[in-house]
């Protein structure tokens, strides 16, 4: 058996493994998004809303200012990653 047969077989196994893992990941994402959509439809609210306690803590910690500052830094970082491609 020649070496290229082995290399080709390993390459095909690798590609098959990647395709399998990506398809499983997509299935998981689809299942999770449908669960969140079902929750939102059932309760009529987003799962990301804060409770009253969480809202008062957010106000005390001035979370909006912190999030705004972090979001600006993250946006610059993400934009920088896009321009490097």
N, C-alpha and C positions, 0 to 999 in steps of 0.2 A: 504494500500500500504506500502510495506516495505521500509526501508531507503535505501537499496542498489539499488532499482529501481530508486530512485531520484538521487542518486550519479552517477549511470551509465548513466542516461539521461543527467545530467549536463556534465559529461565527454564527451559524444558523441557530445553534442552541442559545447563544447569547442574545440574539435578536428576538427569538421566541420568548425568552425569559423577560426581556424588557417589555414586549408587547403585552404579555400576561400581567405583569405588575402594573402597568399603566391602566389596563382595562379594569383591574381590581380597584385601583385608586379612583377611577372615574365612577365606578359603581358605588363606592363608599361616599363620594361627594354627592352623587345624585340622591342616595338614601338619606343623607344628613340634611340636604336642602329640602327634601320633601317633608321630613320630620319638622323642620323649622316652619315651613309654610303651613303645615297642619296645625302646629301650635298657635301660630298667629291667627289663623282662621278660627280656631276653636275659642281662643281667649279674647280675640279682638285687639290684641296689643303686641308690640314688638318685644322679643325676649331681652332686648338691650336697654329697656327703660329701667331707671333706678327706682328702688322703693323709696318711701318717704325718708327712712333713715339714711339710705344711700345719698339721696338728694341733699339732706342737711349736712352730711359729711362732706359732700362735694363742694357745697357753698363755703363751709368752714375752711377747707383746704385750698380754696380758690382754684379748683381743678380746671375750669375753663381757660384760665391764663396759662396754666402748665401745659395743657393739651395743645393750645395754640402754639406755644413755643416749641414743643416737641414735634408737632406736625410740620412746622416750617423747616426744622432741621431735617426731618425725615424726607420731606419733599425735595430739598436740595440734594440729599444723598441719592434718592431715587432718580432724579433728573440727571445727576452726574453719571449714574450707572447707565442710563439710556444713551448718553452721548458717547460713551466709551465703546459702544458696540460697533 
